[in-house]
Each structure stands twice: as structure tokens, then as C-alpha cells.
Amino acid sequence: MNFFVTGGSRGIGAGIVLEAVRAGHDVAFAYRSNDDAARKIEAEAAAIRPGAKVKGYALDVSRSDRVGEVADEVLSDFDSVEVVVNCAGINRANLVVSMSDEEWHDVLATNLHGPFYVVRAFLPSMLAARFGRIVNISSIQHSGAAGQANYAASKAGLHGFTQALAKEYGRKGITANVVVPGFFDTDMTRETMPQAAKDYWQQYCPMPKGRMGTLAELAATVLFLATGGSFINGQVVPVTGGLDWTY
């Protein structure tokens, strides 16, 4: 199958791209601006499976016009897209009393408007094929976290959006589900995750030594929903090691 993955040049998105390639799929992925990172993922994919079709597209998912243009390019290059994975996201942490309009709107534009634009762009081709898999990547902070009102609102909205998609298009052979990651070992968590958050996770996560998840473990869940979970629709799937809340 052909995948389209947003936020595919780093972190969770990159892990999903590479695992999809390893499983035999071709992948188009979107990245915001880091051309070097995108080329690196393309090269890693080629090393994993020589001959795989993998291509990155520069895209700010908050721009509706660009999403439409890139979707057309992808469908021209790959002929079809069966699986859409919305992974692109940003975080602008601040307390509500101090949060600016820009901090609020930027996060909602990327994390919630973006998935809407992407899904809307690919739905016509899925409807024509009467088949599609939509997987939206959320966060354990969807239920709220201090300093994360904008981020939590965007992820909570993503859950409602996904469940509406499931009800609208399940009868057309298109499923939509949400995956909720806990803390995973990525560049972002290694570089920017506060030590207090790491300590909390290690203390309370009911896994050996309170370990973080691996990208392969998360990607396996996404791939199952895309290729094997044909009767799973409108669900919120936690991949959290058993710790489903944050402090």
C-alpha cells in the first residue's frame, strides 16, 4: 500500500515512515522545512529496502492551499494513497493567563486544522477506491496538562474529528482511528523533555525500569491499524506502557 505521513522527517513520524518501508510499503511523507532531515530519511529508507518508493514533500500543513497542491503531487507521483497518518504537530507551552493569540492559533492550526486539511484532500481518492485507513497521532496530554491548554485542546479536538470520520466513512470502507503515544525515545524527548517529566515517567510507568517506548513499538500499532485492523474504527488506541496520564 501507499502511505502519506505528515511530520515524517523526524521523531515519531520518521519512525512510522521507516517501519512502513520495512514492511514493504511505499511512502510519501511531508516535512515542514528541514530538507536535510528529509533527504536523510529517504536515504535510510533506500538502505532498508532498495527500490522502495519514498519521497518527502515540503509542506506546512496549516496552509490549506499547500495541502491541496501537495496532495495532488503525491497522487500524481504514487497513483494512489491508501493510508494517511497525521503526525505533524507543534507545541507552544504557556500558562493560559500568559498565552498569546499567536501561541493558541499556531498550535490549533498545525495540530487540528492540518489533519482536517490533509484528510479532506485525500478523501475523494479513498472514496473512489472504497478503501482507506486514517490514523491520527494524539498525545496523553489530550486530557489536559499544565501549560498545555492549546496543545491539549488541539489533541482533544483530533479525537472528536477522528470519531466523526469513522461515522461518516466507515460504510465506504474507510476507517479512522487515533493512536495515543506515551513518552517515546526520540530526539525531542532526549533534548527538550524536562527532567522532572522523565523522573515522573520512570517512577510511575508500569513497565520494566519505567522505560520509554521505542519508535518501532509505536509504528507497529500504526501499521496494524493500517493493514490488519479492518474492523477497528473510531477508536482511541493508547500506546503508553500503561501510564495514560501526565502530571
N, C-alpha and C positions, 0 to 999 in steps of 0.2 A: 504494500500500500504506500501511498504518498502522504507524508506528514507536512504540516505547516506549523512551526513552533515559533512563537514570539519570545523575545528575550533569550535567544538561542546562542549567544556568543559567550556567555559566562554562567557560572553558578548552576542552579537547578536546570535552567533551560538548556545549557550546554550538555549537561549530563543526559537529559532526555534525548537530545539530538544524537549523541554518540551511541546510546543504548539502542535507539531505533535503527540506526545504521547497522549495528552489530547483529540485530535481529533480522536483517535482510530487507529493511525498508529504505526508500529514498526520502530525502528530507530537504525541504526548503525552510529556511529559518530567517527570522527578522532580528535585526540588532539596531540599536539607536544610532551610534556614531563611531564605534571603535572598529575601524576597518582591519587593523592588525589582529585583533582578537577574532574577528570573523574569519579571516584567512587561516588563522591557526586552527580553528575548529574544522574548516574544510580540509586542511591537511591531515589532521588527526583522523577524520572520517575516512579519507582516502587510504590511510595506513591500516585502518581497521578492516575495511572491505574494499580492496581495489576494484574500480569500476562502478562503485556506488555513485548515484547522482545526488550530490549535496551542494546546495548553493545558498549563500547569505544575501540578504536584501536589506539595505539601509532603510529604516522606517521608524518614524515617530508615530506610535500607534494612537496618540491623542489627536492626530490630524486625520479627519475623516477622508479628505480628498486623497491624501497619500495612501491611505489604506486601500482605497478602491483601485488606485493605479498599480500598487504592488500586487494586489490580488490578481489583477488582470495579467500582469507579467508572470506570476507564478503559474497560473493556469495555462498560459501560453507555453511556458518552459517545461512544465511537468504533465500537461494534458488534463490532469485531474488532481484533486486533493480530497482524500477520504477522511483524514484525521486532522483536526485543528486543536492545538494545545496553546492556551493563553497563559504565558508565564511571565511576560514583561510586567515589571512593577517598580515603583519608586517609593521612597519613604522620606517624609519631611517632618521629623518629630518636633513637637512643641506642645506645651500646655494650651488648652482651649483659650484661656484668658489672654494668651500672648500670640495665638496663631493668626497669621495674616490671611487675607483673602487669597493671596497667591499660593501660600502653602496648602490651603484647603483645596483650591481648584486644581492645582497641578497634580496632586495625588489622585483626586477623583477622575481627572481627565485621562491619566495613564492607566490607572488600575481598574476603572469601571467603564468609562466611555470607550477605552481602547478595545477591550474584549467585545463590547457590543458592535463596534465598527467592523472588527475582524470577522466575527461570526456572520453578521449581516452580509458581508462581502462574499463569503463562501457558501452561504446557504442555497442560493439558486442552483449551483452546480451539484450540491448534495441532493437537493430536491429532485433534480433531473435524473440523478442516478438512483434515487430512492435508497440512499445509504449514506451515512455519515457518523462520525464519532467526534464529539466535542468534549474536551477535558479542560476545565478551568482550574488553575492553581491558586489556592487561597492561602490562609495562614491561621495559626492558632490564635492570632490576635483579632480574628473576626468578631470575637465576642467581647472585645474591649481590652484596652491596656492603657495605663497612664502615659500621657504624652503622645498617644497614637490615635486620637479621635478621628483624624482624616483617614488614616490607613485602615483602622477598624471599620469605619463606615464604608470604605470602598470594598473591602473584602466581604462584609456582611451583604452589601448590595449584590456582589457577584454570586452569592448563594441564591438569592431570590431570582436573579436573572437566569441562572442555570436551571433552576426548577421550573421556571416559566417555559424555557426552551424545551425541556423534557415533555411538558404537557402539550405544547404546540406541535412538536415534530416527531414524537415517538411513533405515531402511527405511520409516518412517512419513512420509517427505517433509520431515523437519526436519533441517537442517544446523546444525552448531555449529563455530565457528572462533575462534581467538584472534588478535588483532592486537597486535603489539608495537611501540609507538612508541619512537622515539629521543627526542631533545630537540626540542620544538616551541616556537614563539614564542607564548607565552601570558602572561597576567597573572602566573601563578605563577612561570614561569621568569624573567620580567623582574624580578619583585620579590624572589623568595626564592632563586633558584638561585645558589649560591656562585660567585664569580668564578673560582675555581680550576677548577670544573666547566666553566664556559663556555670557559676557556682550553684545557682538555683537549679539548673537543669541537672547537673551531676548529682545533686542531693536528692532530688525528688523523682527523676525519671526512673520508672521501674524496669530498667534494663541493666545488664552487667556493667558495673562501674559508671552507671548513668551516662553511657556513651551517646554521642550524637549519631544520627543516621548517616548512611552513605548514599551518594547520588544514585548508585546502581539499585539500591533498595527502593528508592522513590520512583525511579524510572520504570522499574518492573511493574509497579502498580499502575502507572500511566499506560504502559504497553498492554497490560491485561485488559484495562477498560477499553483500549483502542482495538484490540484484536481478539479478545476472548470473552469479554463481559457483555455479551449481546443482550442479556436480559437485566442488566443493571442500568437503570435510567432514573435521573432526577435525584441521585443520592449524594450524600456528603461522606466521603471516604477519608477517615483520619489515618495518617501515616506518621505517628507521633511517638512510637515506643511506649505508649500508654499514658503519657503526660499530655493532657488535652487542654491545658490552660497555661497562662503565663502570669507573672506576678505584677 
